[in-house]
Amino acid sequence: MRRREFITATAAAALGLLPKRSTPAKNSSSRDARPNILFIMTDQQSAGMMSCMGNKWLKTPAMDRLAASGIRFDRAYACNPVCVPSRFSLQTGLMPSAIGMGHNGDSREAAVTEVMIRQSLGRLFRKAGYETVYGGKVHLPRKMKGIQNLGYRNLTSNSRRGLADACAEFIKGKHTKPFLLFASFINPHDICYMAINDCNRANGRAPMGNTDSKTCETVLDRARNSGDIGAFVDAHCPILPENHQVPKNEPEGITLNYVNARDFRAYIRANWTANQWRLHRWAYCRLTEMVDEKIGIVLDALREAELEQNTLVVFTSDHGDMDSAHKMEHKSVLYEEAVRIPFIMSHKGKIPAGVIDDTHLVSNGLDLLPTLCDYVGIETPEELPGKSLRHLVQGEDPQRWRDCLVVESQNGRMVRTDRFKYCIYDSGENREQLIDLEDDPGEMNNLAKVQDYKEILNRHRLLLRDWAERTSDKIAAKYIHTG
């Protein structure tokens, strides 16, 4: 059911979303009928990496199950396509620039305040009487001082099968009050190590020896041990995307600050063959399927515990992966593959099933906290830039939704409107990029210097400048267009 069909859905289904009409959780006090919250997050999963998105190269039955039972937002973006900044936003509802953060390397110096910690997701829910539990990968700014300081009990630091099993055990246990369970899985992030290890081997170095690397190598060995790698690629690996080549007018800042920032990124962009890129895409699919299986364990536990009708499930990822677009892998850059992520909300009997919202711009980092607070009746901290998605989920067109959405990166800023996308980078002679996503979804044609688009370019410059002023983005203020 597409968004336009969803708006005509029955009012009864929509009204069922109100917390006061929720069914009490199993084994919980009948006096507290607020819904449980199960938040499931993967790491480095692009929006298109689900079979429910029409991707025929992988099968994700658990993610598909969530999409079929709820609403999938197709225009959802991360606040920053890197782990630590994105995860900071998910916990606080603030842009990473609020703490002077552009990338993971800023973690130690990021200016996290006590007010930000006090108003973070876990603290707010714990104060409201929720049992707040966190399991898996953390990766937050140093001054946040860990998940316990953010109001969570540490369920497990294992972000793989151990997390799935721990979540299942917790869900099936006795609950005397509603819970917020934050499940943070590691994969498909292990795909990072294919490029890193290939570059190491080419330069006479050994592959990395950590668990992430070994997991990626084990997946790739299934192809390498097939006997004829070329035949394996032809038979099993995804074809290259239409936007595999480097755009002619790509801003120089992308090469200067992202491609050349790490030796392996530059190496693979210059040296990988078509077969290597296709093998990378195949491994990315397998690692995504691997985490989908773990998510299935958690969802099965929710069903077995008979908690589906009183649990709001939210699924997303911290950022995407370039997946061979523009001869890049990894993250960081402001192309769609890295910044656009899955975002699904499901609540059995409360959220109409099988809805696809392909109209509204959603920021997972900004909108998550206001949305969850809205669902359980917690007052949202003032002056947060995000919005609650509850009205959209209920099929109500809010009087005013955002007309643009901003994404930050280490060396650039992006503003997305209904049809266009504008990016500006802090270095290089050719710093701006304007894309018509309707005609050019692969982002191959930079319109920033095309005279016919000058008015559109100036409008997006102004939108970004106004956003930076409203959010006190001092980093971008140094280089965004002011003309």
N, C-alpha and C positions, 0 to 999 in steps of 0.2 A: 504494500500500500504506500503510494507516494505521498508527499507532504500535502498536496492539494486534496487528495482523497481523505487524508487524516483529519483535516479541518472540519469535515462534515460528519465525523464519527459521533456517536451518541454521547449526550451529556452525562449519562450515568457512568460510563466508563471513565470519563474524565474526573468526575467528582470522587470516584473511588480512590483517587490519588491522595486525598486529604489524610494526613496522619491520624486524625481522630476517628477515621473509619477503618483503620488497619486492624487486622486480627492479631491478638497477642501472640508473641513468640512462644513456641513450645518450651515448657519448663520455666517460663518467665512469669513474673508477677502479673496478675490480671489487671492490676492498677496502672500498669505502664504499657500502653498499646502502641507506642512509637515504633516505627519500623527499624529492623536491623539494617546496617549498611555493610555490604561486601564490596570492597573496591579492589579490583584486579588490574594489575599493571604489568605489561611486558616491557622489554628494553630493546629499543632500536627497531621497532616494527612500523613500517610504512603503512599508510591507509589501505593500499591495494593488496596487502599480504593476507587476504582472507578469501576463501573460496566463495563466500557469499557476495564478494565484490566482483564475481565473474572471473577470478583468476583460476585458470584451468590447470596450472602447474603445481598446485598444492591442495590439500584437503584439511580444512580446519573445522571439524564438526562441533567442537565445543563453542568456539566463537560464533559459528553459524547458528547454533542453538540460541545463544543470547540475542543475536540479531533477529531471529525469527520470532522470539517471544517479547520483543520490545522495540525500541526506536534506535535507529542508526543515523548519526549525524555525519553526512558526507563532506561537509565543509568545516572540519575540525582541525585545529592547528595547535602545535606546541608553542609555548612562549619563547623558547630558544632551543635549537636543534642539538643540544648537548646535555649530558646527564645532569650534572649538579645544578646549573641554572634552572633547568626545567623542573627538577624535583623540588627546588626551593619554592617555585611558583605554585606547584600543586599543594604544598603544605600551608602556604600563606595567602594565596590569592593575589600576590604582588608580582610585578615584572622584576626580572633579575637585576635590571638597572637600578632598582630601588636600593640595592646594597652594593652598587658599583661593580656588578658581576657581569662578565661577558662570556667566560669559558671556565672549564674545570680548574685551570691554573690559578684562578682568582679565589679559590676556596678559603685559603688561610686568611686573606685580608678582607674578605667580604664583610661589609658593615652591618651585620645582623644586630638588631636591637632587642632589648628585653620585651618591648611592646609587641614586636613581631612574633616573638616566641609565645608570649602570653595569649595572643590572638590567633595562633596557629590552629590547624584543623584538630589535631589530637587533644590539645589543651581545651578547646571550646567544647568538644564532645564529652571529655571526661568531666568537666565542670557541670555539664548538663545532665550528668548521671549515667552516661554510657560506659560500658566496658570497652576500653580502647586497646586494641592489640595490633602489633605490626610484625610482619614476618618477611624475610628475604633481604634483597639488596637495599641499602640505605643511600649512600653517596650524596650527602648533604654538606653545605658549607660548614667549616670547622666550628664557627662560633655558635652554631645551633646545638652543639655538644651532645649529639646523638638522639635517638628516637625517644629514650626515656625522658629526656628533658623536654620533649615535645608532647608529653602526655601519654605515651604508649607503653604498654607492657611488651617486652621483646618475646615474641613467640618462638622464633628461630632465626639464625643468621644464614641458614641454608636457603639458597634461592633456586634450588632445582627440585628433584623429587622429594627431598626432605621437607620443603616448604609445602608442597601439595599435601603430603601426609599429615603434617602438623596442622594445617588449616582444616583438613577433614576431621581430625580428632577433636579440634576445638569446636567446630560447628556442631558435631554430634554430642558434645558434652552438655552438662546442665548449665542453664543461663538464668540467673535471677534478675537480670536487667537487660535491656537491649544492648547490642554490641556494634562497634565499628571495627571491622577487620580489614586491615590494609595488607594485601598480598602482593609482594613485589618480586616478580620472577626475572631471571637474568636473560633468558633467551628471547629473541634470536640474536642477541648481542655477540655471541661467540663468533659470528661471521667475520668480525673485525680481524681475526687472526689469520685468515687465509692470505690477505694482502701482506700483513706484517711478516708472516713466516716465509712467503714467497720472496719478499725483498731480502730477508735474512739469508736465505739459501743462495740467492744470486750474488750476495756479497760475502760468501764464505762463512756465514754465521749460522748457528743452530737455531731451530725453531724455538719459540718460547716454551717454557716448561710448566706453566700454570694450568689449572683445571679448564679454564676457558679455551686455551689453545689446544689442549689435548682433546677436548670435545669436538672442536672444529676439525682437527686432524683425523679423528676417528670417522666422522661423517665423510670427509673427502676420500679416505682410504677405500670406502665402498666403491668409488669411481676409479681410483688409481689402481686398484687390484682387479679390475675387470678384464685386464689383458690388453684391450685396445681402447685407449682413452678417447680417441677420435670417434670410434663407433659408439661408445657410451654417450658422448656428448650429442651426437646426431640422434640417438634413439631416445634419450631421457631429459636432456637439458632444455630449459626455456630458450626461445629464440631471443636475439638482441632486441631491445625496444627501439621504436622509431626515433627516439631522441638520444641514441647512443653516442652520436658524434658531438664534438665540442662546438658550440654555437660560434658563428663567425665574429659576432660583436659582443662576445662575453666580456664583462668588465674585468680589467686587469687585476683588480683586487681579489678576485676568486683564485687566480693562480698565485698571486703574491702571498696571500694570507691563509689560504686553505690547502691548495694543492702542494705548494712548496713548503708548507709548515712542517711536514713530516716527510722523511725520505721515502717511506714506502708509498705514500700517495703519489708523489711525483714519478716514482719508478713504474708503478702499474699503469698510470695514464700514458706513459711513453712507451711501455714495453709489452703489456699484456696483449695476447692474441684474442681473436674472437672466441676461440674455444675456452680460454681461461676465463673470460668474462661470463660465458654461458655456464661454465662450471660453478662460478661464484653464485650465479643466480639460482642454480640447482641446490647448492648447499644452503643458501638463505631460506629456500622453501623447506628443506628438511629440518632445519633448526626451528623454524616457525611451527612446523607440525609437532616437533618435540615439545614445545611449550604448550601448544594446544592440548596435547594429551594430559599434561599436568593440570591445566585449567579444568579439563573434564572431570578429574578426580574431585576437585573442589565443588564443582556444580553438582556432581552426583551425591556428594555428602549433604549438600543443602536440600536436595530432593528427599534423600533417605531420612533426614531429620525432620521432614515435613515443615520446613521453614521458608519455602519459596514464596508463600502468600504474605509473609510478613518481613521480607528482605528485599530491599532495593539493591540491585547489582549494577555496578558501573564498571565498564571495561575501557581501558585506553592504553597508550604507550607513552614513554617520555619523549620520544622523537623517532624519526624514521632512519632510513639508510638509502643512499643514492642508487644502489642496486644496478649499477652499470650505466645509468643515465649520464650523458655528457662525459663518459669514460671516467666515472668516479664511483667510489664506494665510500663507506663510512658515513659521516654525518656533517655537522658544523655549518654547512653552507645553506643558503636561503632558497635553494631549488625545492620544488614541491615534494619530491621524494623524501627529502630530509625533514621538512617542516610539517607536512600534512600527516595526521595520525588517525588511527581508528578511535571512535568514541561511541559507545553503545550504553544504553540504559534499559534495564529490564526489571519488571516487578510483576510477578504473575497475578493476574486478575485486576491489576491497578493501572498498568501501562498497556494500551492497545498494542497488539502483536503485529510484527512485520512492517513497521512504519519506517520509511526512509525520508529523512529531512535533507533535501538537497538545496535548500533555500537559504537558511540562516548560517551566518558565520559564527563559529564557536571556538573559544579559546579554552583548552582543557585546563591550563594552569590558572587562568583568571576565573573561570566559571564554576569549577568544581566546588570550592568552598562555599560560595553563596548558594549553590544549588542544594548541597547536602544540608546546610543550615536551614534553608527554606522548608525542606521536607520534614524536618523533625522539630521545627518551631524554635530554633536557636536564632537569636538576634545577630545578624551579620555585622561585623565591625564596619564602622563608617568609613567612607571615602575609598573603599576598595574599587578598582576599575572594572571588576567582573560583573556578570549578571546571572541571576538564577535561571536555569533552563526549565523550571517546572511548568511555566505557562506554555512553553513550546511543546513539552511532553504531553500536556493535557489537551493539545490541539487548539489552544487559544492563540490567536495572533496578538502579541502585545502591541500596545499603541505605538511604541517606538523601540525597535531593536537596533543594534549597532549597524551602521552603514559601512564601517570599515573595521579591520582588525590588524593589529601590529604584531610582528614577530621580531625579536632581537637576535643578533648573533655577535660573535667576538669582534668583528670588524665591519658590521653593517646593520641596516635596518630595512624592514619590509613592511609595506602596507598593502593589504588585500581589500579590494572592494568587490562589488557584485560580479563584475566582468574582468577587471584589470588587476594587475599586480605590479607594484613599483618597488624597486630596491635601490639603495644607495650604499656605497662602500666608502670607507675612510681613506682609501689610497688608490693610486692609479690615475692615469689621464682620463680614461673612460670609466667614470665611477657610477653612472646611473644605468638602470635597466627598467624598461617598461614592457610588459607582456600582456597581450590580449589572450587570456586563458580560454576564452570561448573558441577562438579561431586557431589558437596555438597552445594547446594544453601541454605540449612537450617543451615549451619555453626555448624554442630555437630561434625566434626572430625578435631581436631587441628593437623596440620602436622609439627609444628615448631620443634619437636624433632625427626622427621622421617628422617633417614639418606639419603634416596633417594631424599629428597627435600632440602638438604642442600644448593645446588647451587642456587636454586630458593629463598630460605630464605635469603641468603647473598645478592642476587641481590635486593631484596625488602628493606633490611636494608640500602643498599647504596642509593637507590632511595629516601628513607625518609630522610637520613642524608643530601643528596645534596639539597633536597627541604628546609629543615630547615636552611641550610646555605644561600641559595638564598633569603629566606624570612626573615632572621634574627629572627628565632623562638627561642628566648633565653630560653623559658620555656622547650621545648622539648630537647634542647641541653644538658640539665642536665641529661637526662636519656635515650635518644635514643642510640641504639647499635652502638658502635664505633669500634668494633673489625673487 
